[in-house]
Amino acid sequence: MTAEENFAKLNLDLPPAPAPKGVYKPAVIVDKFLYVSGHGPVQTDGSLIIGRVGDDIDIEAAKLAARQVGLTILTTIKAKLGSLDKIKRVIKVLGMVNGNSSFEKHPYVINGCSELFAEVWGTENGIGVRSAVGMGTLPDNIPVEIEAMFEINED
């Protein structure tokens, strides 16, 4: 199955493409790679999921927020390339978690995004290298921000 078919099978809705909140581009193509800027958890109504993990939201809500970030990244991919099928594979994911000082399960939270990418592109092409780190704060007090790098199909 193609990435578009896999996504359709999930029966999920994509949020609107986020507008930059600073001087940057949401995505840039260099050679055969697509670099996606840090994205937050945009919901289908355009609002953000807000809260610090361990204080305002629990670990399961944070993992769902990371999945929502993944959906937001998919929106940007479709806006830039026209189709998820134009992605050959995930190269790298950098996940940043806005957790309180005692929170230590950053990789578990970022799995929300990584699992989504594996469902869309399969385990061979949907799982790349990854970092999952904690941050003292994130913009607008979002729980998760994720940036990613993808290889583009050369057809």
C-alpha positions as CSV (number, residue, x, y, z in Angstrom):
1,M,0.0,0.0,0.0
2,T,1.1,3.6,-0.6
3,A,1.5,6.1,2.2
4,E,-1.7,7.9,1.1
5,E,-3.6,4.6,1.3
6,N,-2.1,3.8,4.7
7,F,-3.1,7.2,6.0
8,A,-6.6,6.9,4.6
9,K,-6.9,3.5,6.4
10,L,-6.2,5.2,9.7
11,N,-9.3,7.4,9.3
12,L,-7.6,10.4,10.8
13,D,-8.2,14.1,10.0
14,L,-5.3,16.4,9.3
15,P,-5.2,19.8,11.0
16,P,-4.8,23.0,9.0
17,A,-1.2,23.8,7.9
18,P,0.3,26.0,10.6
19,A,1.5,29.5,9.7
20,P,5.1,30.4,10.8
21,K,5.2,32.3,14.1
22,G,8.6,33.7,13.3
23,V,11.0,34.3,10.4
24,Y,11.3,30.8,9.0
25,K,9.8,28.4,6.4
26,P,7.7,25.4,7.5
27,A,9.6,23.1,5.1
28,V,12.6,23.4,2.7
29,I,13.8,21.0,0.0
30,V,17.5,20.5,-0.4
31,D,18.6,18.0,-3.1
32,K,16.5,14.9,-2.3
33,F,15.7,15.8,1.3
34,L,12.7,17.6,2.9
35,Y,13.6,19.4,6.1
36,V,10.5,20.2,8.3
37,S,10.8,23.0,10.9
38,G,9.7,22.4,14.5
39,H,5.9,21.8,14.6
40,G,3.5,21.9,17.6
41,P,0.3,20.0,18.2
42,V,-2.2,21.8,16.0
43,Q,-5.7,20.4,16.4
44,T,-8.3,20.1,13.6
45,D,-9.9,23.4,14.7
46,G,-6.5,25.2,14.4
47,S,-6.0,25.5,18.2
48,L,-2.9,24.2,20.0
49,I,-2.7,21.6,22.7
50,I,-1.3,23.4,25.7
51,G,0.4,22.3,28.9
52,R,3.5,21.1,30.6
53,V,3.9,17.4,30.9
54,G,3.8,16.2,34.5
55,D,2.0,19.4,35.7
56,D,-0.9,20.2,33.3
57,I,-1.1,17.0,31.3
58,D,-0.2,13.4,31.9
59,I,2.1,11.2,29.9
60,E,-0.7,9.6,27.8
61,A,-2.1,13.0,26.8
62,A,1.5,14.1,25.9
63,K,1.9,11.0,23.7
64,L,-1.4,11.9,21.9
65,A,-0.1,15.4,21.6
66,A,3.1,14.1,19.9
67,R,0.8,12.1,17.5
68,Q,-1.0,15.3,16.7
69,V,2.3,17.0,16.0
70,G,3.0,14.1,13.6
71,L,-0.4,14.8,11.9
72,T,0.6,18.5,11.7
73,I,3.9,17.5,10.0
74,L,1.9,15.4,7.5
75,T,-0.1,18.5,6.6
76,T,3.0,20.4,5.9
77,I,4.4,17.6,3.8
78,K,1.2,17.5,1.7
79,A,1.2,21.3,1.4
80,K,4.9,21.3,0.2
81,L,4.9,18.1,-2.0
82,G,1.2,17.4,-2.8
83,S,1.2,13.9,-1.5
84,L,2.6,11.7,1.3
85,D,3.6,9.2,-1.5
86,K,6.4,11.6,-2.5
87,I,8.3,10.7,0.7
88,K,10.6,7.7,0.4
89,R,11.5,7.5,4.0
90,V,11.9,9.2,7.4
91,I,15.5,10.1,8.0
92,K,15.5,11.8,11.4
93,V,13.0,13.0,14.1
94,L,13.9,15.4,16.9
95,G,11.3,15.5,19.6
96,M,11.3,18.1,22.3
97,V,9.1,17.7,25.4
98,N,8.0,20.5,27.7
99,G,8.1,18.4,30.9
100,N,8.5,19.4,34.5
101,S,11.9,18.9,36.2
102,S,11.1,15.4,37.4
103,F,9.7,14.1,34.0
104,E,12.0,11.5,32.4
105,K,10.0,9.6,29.8
106,H,10.6,11.8,26.8
107,P,11.1,8.9,24.4
108,Y,7.7,7.4,25.3
109,V,6.0,10.7,24.5
110,I,7.8,11.1,21.1
111,N,6.7,7.5,20.2
112,G,3.3,9.1,19.5
113,C,4.8,10.7,16.4
114,S,7.1,7.9,15.5
115,E,4.4,5.3,15.7
116,L,2.2,7.4,13.3
117,F,5.1,7.7,10.8
118,A,5.6,3.9,11.0
119,E,1.9,3.4,10.3
120,V,2.0,5.8,7.3
121,W,5.3,4.7,5.6
122,G,5.8,1.2,7.2
123,T,8.4,0.1,9.7
124,E,11.1,-0.1,7.0
125,N,10.7,3.5,5.7
126,G,8.7,5.1,8.5
127,I,11.3,4.7,11.3
128,G,14.5,6.8,11.2
129,V,17.0,7.9,13.7
130,R,15.6,10.0,16.5
131,S,16.4,12.1,19.5
132,A,13.9,12.8,22.3
133,V,14.8,15.5,24.8
134,G,13.4,17.6,27.5
135,M,13.1,21.4,27.4
136,G,12.6,24.0,30.1
137,T,9.8,25.6,28.1
138,L,8.3,25.5,24.6
139,P,6.5,28.2,22.6
140,D,3.0,29.0,23.8
141,N,3.5,26.3,26.5
142,I,2.9,23.5,24.1
143,P,3.8,20.0,25.5
144,V,5.7,18.8,22.4
145,E,7.6,20.2,19.4
146,I,9.0,18.0,16.7
147,E,11.1,18.6,13.6
148,A,12.0,16.0,11.0
149,M,14.0,15.2,7.9
150,F,12.7,13.0,5.1
151,E,14.1,11.6,1.9
152,I,12.1,12.4,-1.2
153,N,11.3,9.8,-3.9
154,E,13.3,10.6,-7.0
155,D,10.8,9.6,-9.6
